[in-house]
Amino acid sequence: MNLLDAMQIYLRVAELESFTRAAESMGHPKASISTAVQQLENRLGTRLLHRTTRKVQVTQDGRTFYERSKDLLSDIDELQSMFLQGPLALSGRMRVDMPVGIANNIILPALPDFLRTHPQLEIELSSTDGRVDLVREGFDCVLRIGTLTDSTLIARNLGHLRQVTCASPAYLAEFGTPQTLDDLKQHRLIHYAPALGSKSNGFEYQQADGAVNFMPMHSMLTVNNTEAYRTACLAGLGLIQVPQIGVSSLLESKELIEIMPEQRAAAMPVSLLYANRRHLPRRTQVLMDWIAQQMQPFLQIS
């Protein structure tokens, strides 16, 4: 097996942390995957992976080799397609992560047209409410909503998502419709916490001068994913504060009702993140431009 093929195999094993999953994803026998990585280690004179019966972990040398190999293979892909035009100009596999609601409501419905334009691309789309490790898990780019904390990544700001406060008709019939912040003392807020055990700040509202405040509220339920968040609200368990895009169809059908529009939570920033490499592969640039285009009608541009 040549060096470039072995590098491709190693990258896949490192990203998936499994020889078995790498073999399945690449359509190769597991034995050939293991042999290719072992031969690569012998050729380099260093151990790239720690192997146990339960897990495969990248060594420090393996991490360095992974990052340099990913850049090198991206360069080779660029060289191979540099002079191609039309639908064959972009090829290869890309891995992207985004929130579940964005994937289901915006990206996936439009994706067939994008792939018809670029039929040589293969996209792995992860949609989670958690935070993936872009570098360690081999993502080309991720779409994130909210304030960014990882300064090691390059961020492309797309704009902001408007937030709304919602309740179900059944909840409002039972508890009344709050009109003021003081009214909220008699109401319940469904708490959203990606990591259960963390404490919610309460009801968020933005003042005219832009300052963001929080008002503590009673809650009987905390959930850790957006689907449960919406479902709990539909069931009448309390109020939620959520990006409008995630509940737009429910608001139109009157299954949820927006309340207190003058006391909205601050709009949430939306960003595309990618690793700080010497240059970004053209296929990744094209994908990010397309994602930004799909998001544009739903964003407030700051």
Long-range contacts (C-beta under 8 A, 24 or more apart in sequence): 1-36, 1-39, 3-40, 3-43, 4-73, 4-76, 5-36, 6-36, 6-37, 6-39, 6-40, 6-43, 7-40, 7-69, 7-72, 7-73, 8-73, 9-33, 9-36, 9-37, 9-40, 10-36, 10-37, 10-40, 10-48, 10-65, 10-66, 10-69, 11-66, 11-69, 11-70, 11-73, 11-138, 13-37, 13-49, 13-56, 14-48, 14-49, 14-58, 14-62, 14-66, 14-138, 15-95, 15-137, 15-138, 17-55, 17-56, 17-57, 17-58, 18-56, 19-56, 67-135, 70-138, 70-277, 71-277, 71-278, 74-277, 74-281, 77-281, 77-283, 78-281, 78-282, 81-282, 87-117, 87-118, 87-119, 87-120, 88-119, 88-120, 89-118, 89-282, 90-118, 90-120, 90-121, 90-282, 90-283, 90-286, 91-120, 91-121, 91-283, 92-120, 92-121, 92-122, 92-281, 92-283, 93-121, 93-122, 93-123, 93-124, 94-121, 94-122, 94-123, 94-124, 94-140, 94-141, 94-283, 94-284, 94-287, 95-123, 95-124, 95-126, 95-137, 95-138, 95-139, 95-140, 96-123, 96-124, 96-125, 96-126, 96-139, 96-140, 96-141, 96-142, 96-143, 96-287, 96-291, 97-125, 97-126, 97-127, 97-128, 97-132, 97-134, 97-139, 97-142, 97-143, 98-125, 98-126, 98-127, 98-142, 98-143, 98-291, 99-127, 99-128, 99-129, 99-143, 99-144, 99-145, 99-226, 100-127, 100-128, 100-129, 100-225, 100-226, 100-227, 101-226, 101-243, 101-245, 101-246, 102-127, 102-143, 102-145, 102-245, 102-295, 103-127, 105-245, 105-246, 105-248, 106-245, 106-294, 106-295, 106-298, 107-291, 107-294, 110-294, 114-290, 118-283, 118-286, 121-283, 121-287, 123-287, 129-194, 129-224, 129-225, 129-226, 130-194, 131-194, 134-273, 134-274, 134-275, 135-275, 140-274, 140-281, 140-284, 140-287, 141-272, 141-273, 141-274, 141-284, 141-287, 141-288, 141-291, 142-272, 142-273, 142-274, 143-270, 143-271, 143-272, 143-273, 143-291, 143-295, 144-270, 144-271, 144-272, 144-273, 145-243, 145-268, 145-269, 145-270, 146-268, 146-269, 147-269, 148-269, 148-271, 148-273, 150-273, 152-276, 153-273, 153-274, 153-275, 153-276, 154-273, 154-274, 154-275, 154-276, 155-271, 155-272, 155-273, 156-271, 156-272, 156-273, 156-274, 156-288, 156-292, 157-269, 157-270, 157-271, 157-302, 158-270, 158-271, 158-272, 158-292, 158-295, 158-296, 158-299, 159-269, 159-270, 159-295, 159-296, 159-299, 159-300, 159-301, 159-302, 160-267, 160-268, 160-269, 160-270, 160-299, 160-300, 160-301, 160-302, 161-243, 161-244, 161-245, 161-267, 161-268, 161-270, 161-298, 161-299, 161-300, 162-243, 162-244, 162-264, 162-267, 162-300, 163-241, 163-242, 163-243, 163-244, 163-264, 163-265, 163-266, 163-267, 163-268, 164-241, 164-242, 164-243, 164-244, 164-247, 164-251, 164-258, 164-261, 164-264, 165-203, 165-239, 165-240, 165-241, 165-258, 165-259, 165-260, 165-261, 165-263, 165-264, 165-265, 166-233, 166-239, 166-240, 166-241, 166-242, 166-247, 166-250, 166-251, 166-256, 166-257, 166-258, 166-259, 167-233, 167-238, 167-239, 167-240, 167-256, 167-257, 167-259, 168-233, 168-234, 168-235, 168-236, 168-255, 168-256, 168-257, 169-254, 169-255, 169-257, 170-236, 171-233, 171-236, 171-237, 171-238, 171-239, 172-257, 172-259, 174-236, 177-257, 177-259, 178-259, 178-260, 179-260, 181-205, 181-215, 181-263, 184-215, 184-217, 185-217, 187-217, 187-218, 187-238, 187-239, 188-217, 188-218, 188-219, 188-220, 188-237, 188-238, 188-239, 189-217, 189-218, 189-219, 189-238, 189-239, 189-240, 190-219, 190-221, 190-222, 190-223, 190-229, 190-232, 190-233, 190-237, 190-238, 190-239, 190-240, 191-219, 191-221, 191-222, 191-223, 192-222, 192-223, 192-224, 192-226, 192-229, 192-240, 193-222, 193-223, 193-224, 194-224, 195-224, 196-222, 196-224, 203-239, 203-241, 204-241, 204-265, 204-266, 205-263, 205-264, 205-265, 206-263, 206-264, 206-265, 206-266, 212-265, 212-266, 230-256, 241-265, 243-268, 245-298, 267-300, 269-302, 270-295, 270-299
